[in-house]
Amino acid sequence: MEDLDDLDRKILAALHVNGRVSWTDIAQLLGISTTTVARRAQQLFAAGLARVAVLPHLECDGPVNTFIVRLTCAPGSQLRVAGLLAANPDIRYVTIVTGGYDIVFELVAPKDRDLYSMLVEFVHAIPGAQQSSADLVLHTYKVSYDWSVPVLGERAASFAVPPRARTCGRSHLDDVDREVLAAMREDGRASFQSVGRRLGISESTARRRLESMLECGCATVATFIPAAALGYEAEILFWLSVEPSMQDSVAERLADERGVRMIASMLGQASLMCEVIVPTTADIHHFTSRTLASIPGIHSWTAGVQVLTVKRGFLMVPWAEDRIAAALAQRV
């Protein structure tokens, strides 16, 4: 990441705003040639610094329960444990952290599945996994973050995709819809022509199907980029103990902070969990000493620095793949 220049960061920021934005639109925004944007972008993808994916809505196959699990590991086993967790298709997110736990992961459990086998038997059968603590997610207040403005300015909003509320039911997706989603899961920038050719449907059908799913909130385009690539050196997970009657007001106040990526209500040791992504350690100090300290209702908090994110959106992030592969290849 030390080799990234200002143009690289601007291209990454533009992709973060809209993973399917055209190279021409980015070129016009930056005042350079389309050829230059396309060449630089392909280099960034090849280097594992970005991945664009089309992802289905979390409940497209029915209701789910989501758990945030904190796990301690035997010394030196964190990468291997994280890799084995990431291989589980029911786990959406895995990160290695500092603090009292070594790994935090998010398990998405269909409501008809056996929780004991998923939360206890599976986790503690992993070599190196030790103590775990699982909290049920009761409500999500916010899942969004925008790194583009400090890098691109307000102009980036011109090709941003507004968030869509889900307006479709479980039966809305048919087999063709699911095939389109599967084809664009690993490469969210795949052309409609290539998707249609792969599935044996027309280009216009592939386009219409995806646009309909995006419009109805059944799917979303996500771009995964390491925060450090855009100059954000601090990624922190906070667990907040909050006065029960003030939980909503605390969450709403935190949601107004640009650096807060996610806030969720938890059933467990803490009332709220939030993820904060800010440029510097000084910004963390400001967040803890001023922001958290000034919000009525917060009793206490604990935190952990995310030192390596391994999986997001049910996909292994490309910048962690080599490390995880090396760890899994080692003999235990």
N, C-alpha and C positions, 0 to 999 in steps of 0.2 A: 504493500500500500504506500510505501515511501516513494515509489516511482510515479504515483499518480500526479498529474498536473491539474491546473485549473479547468482545462477543457474536459478532461476525464470526469472530474467531479460534477461538472455541469450536465454532462450527458447522463451520468448515473442519477442525478437529481431529477432530470426530465423523465427518465424511465420510471422513477419512483412515483411521480405524479400520475403517469399513465403508461403502463407497461406495453401497450399496443400502439402508442403514438408513432406516427411515421417518421422516418429519418428526415424527410423533407420539412415537416413541421418543426422538428428540433433544430434543423439547420437554419430555418428562418428566424427562430427565436434567438439563436446564438450569433447570427450574422456570418455564417461560414457555409462551405459547400456541403451538399448532401453526401457526396462521396467521402468527404473527411469524416462526417458524423458516422456513416455506416462502417467505415474501416475502424475507427476508434472503438465503436460500440462492440463490434465483433471481437476485437482484441480483449475488451473487458469481459465479455462472456467467456471467451476461451481461457482467461486467467482465473475464472471462478469467482468473479467479483459481482456477479448479478445473475439472477434467475427469474424469469417471468413465467407465471403459471396461471391457468384458469382453474379456479377451485369451486366445487359445488357448495351450496349452503350447508351449514353444519347439520341441519336436520332434514336434509333432502330425502333420507330414507326412513324418517320417523323420529320420534322424540329420543333425546339422549340425556344422560347425566354426565357432567364434566367434573373431574377431580383434579386439583392441583396437589401433586405429591412431592414432598421434600425427602431426600434420601441421603444417608451417609454411606460412604464406601470405604473399603479397606485401602490403606495407603498405596498410592500408585495405580489403583485400578479405575480411576475416574473415567478416562477416555474409553476403556473397553466396556465398562458398564453403560456409559452414554451411548455407545455404538449399538449395543444389544437392545437397549430401550428404543433407540431410533428405528430399529428394524421392525418393531411392532406396528402394524398398520392402524391400530386403535390409538396410538400416541401421536398427538398433534405437534407437541413442542417439547424440546429437550435443551437444557442449558446447564453448563458447569458453573458453579458459583463459589464465592467465598463465604465465610461465616460458619454458623453452626451446622450447616448441611453442605454436601458436596455437589448435589445435582437437584435441580427442580425440573419436573416434567408434568405435562398436562395429558391426562387420559380421558378420552371421549368414549363413554360406555353406552351402547344402545340399552334402552330400559328393559329389554328382555334378556340381557346377558347376566351371567353369574358374577357378581362383584367380588366375591371371595377369591375366585380363580384369577380374576384380572388384577386385583389390588394386593393380594397376599401371595398366592401360590406363584404367579408369574414373576412378580418383582423379586421375591426372596429366593427364587431358584437361580437367579443370575449370580454367577461367581463374582464375589467382591461386594455385592449389595449387603448392606447391614440394616441399620434402623431406618424406618420410614414413618412419615406422618402424612396422611391424606385428608384434604379438606374439600368438601363439596362446594362447588360454585353455585350460589343461589341466584345471582343476578349480575349481568354485565352492564356497567354504566357507560363505558367508553372503550372502543378499540379503534384508534386512529392516530396517525402521526404524520406530520408533514415536514420533511427536511428541505423542501425545495426553496422556500422563501429566502433563507439566509444565503443560498447559493445562486438562485436564479432571479430573485425579486418577485414581485407580484405578477409579472407577465406569465409565469408558469400556469396561473389559474386558467389561462385561455384554452388549454387542452386537458384540464383536470376532468375526471369522471365523477359526477356527484353521487354520493352514496344512495343506494336504492333500498327501500323497505321491501321485505319479502311479501309478495301479494299472491303467491301461488301455493297450492296445496301439495300434499305428498304425491298425488297421482299425476301431477303436471308433467313430469319428465317421462318420456317414453324411451324405448331402446335406442333410437337414433340420437336423442339428446345425450344420453349417457355415453354413447360412443364418441360423440363430439367432445364431451368433457374429458374423457379418457385420452383422446388424441392430443388435447391441448394442455394436459396436466403437466407434462414434462417440458413442453415448449409452448408457452402462452403467446409467443409471437409467430407461431406457424401460420402460413398463409391459408386462406380459405380454399385456394386451389389445391394445395398439398393435402389438406385435411379431407376434402371431398374425394380426391384421387385415392387416398388411403382407405376411406370407408365405402367407396363405391357410390357416392352421392354427388350431386352437382355442387359447384362452387357456391351458387346462390342459395342452395339449401343449407349448406354449412354456415354461411353468413347469417341467414335468417334465423336458424336455430340458436346460434350463440347470442345474437342481438336480442332475441326474445328472452332468453334465460337471464341475460344481464339486466334487461329492463324490468323483469319481474322479481329481481333479487334472488333468483335461484342459483346464480353463479356470480363470481366476482373475479376480476383480474388483479393478481397480486404480484408485486415485484419485491424480491428479497435481495437486500444489499447490506453488507456489514456497515454498521453505523460509523465505524472508524474511517471508512473510505470517504465519508463526507465530513470528516473532522469532528465527529462526536466520540469522545474518548471515554465517556462514563455511561454505562448501562446498569441500572440498579433495580433490584426488586425490593419493594417495601411491604411489610406486613404491619398493619395499623390496628391498634386496639382503640375502639371508638365507643362513645356513649351510644347505647342502642337507639335512643330517641332522636339522635342527631346523625345517624348513619347516612341518610339521603342527602342532607345538607352538606356534610363533609365531602361526600363523593361528588356532588355537583360543583362544589368550590374547587376541588382538585381537577375536575374535568376542564376547567377554564385555563389551566396551565398548559402552555404549548409543549413543554417537555414531558408531560404525562401521556404515555402511549396507551395504557390500559388501566382500567379500574374495575374491580369486581368485588361483590359481596360474598363473603365466605362463611361456611358453617364449620368452625374448627377453632384453632387457637387464636386466630385474629379475626376481626370484623371485616376488614377490607384488605385487599391486596392491590398494589399498583406497580406498574413498570414505568420507570423514569429514564429518559434518554436525554442527556445534556452535553454541551461541548466540553466542559472542564470540571476538574475537582472543585474549583471555586464555585461553580454553579450548584454542585451538590451541597456545599456548605450553605449557600443561600437558600436552597430548597429546604434543608433540615432546620436551619436556625431561624429562618424568617417565614417561609411558606407554611411548613408544618406547625411551627411554634405559634403561628398567628391564627390558626383555625380552631375555633371553639369546638369541643367535643372529642378531640384526639387526646387520649390518655398517655399512650406510649407507642413506640414502634421499634421494629428490628429490620435489618436490611442485609442484603448480600450483593456483591458486585458480580455481574455476569462476565466471566473471563473467556468463555467460548460457547457461543450458541451453535448447536449441532443440528437442530431440526425446527422448522417453522411451517405452519400450514400443511402438516402431514408430509412434508418433503425435506430430505436432507439438504442443508444449505451447502452450496458447492465449495465454499472456502474452508469447510471442516472435513470434507470427504477424505482427503489424503491422510490427515492425522488419524481419523477414525479407522480407515482401512489398515494403516500400519499397526494400530493398537490391537485390532481384531486378529491380525496375522500373527501376533506374538503368542507363544505358548504360555499357558497359565501355570 
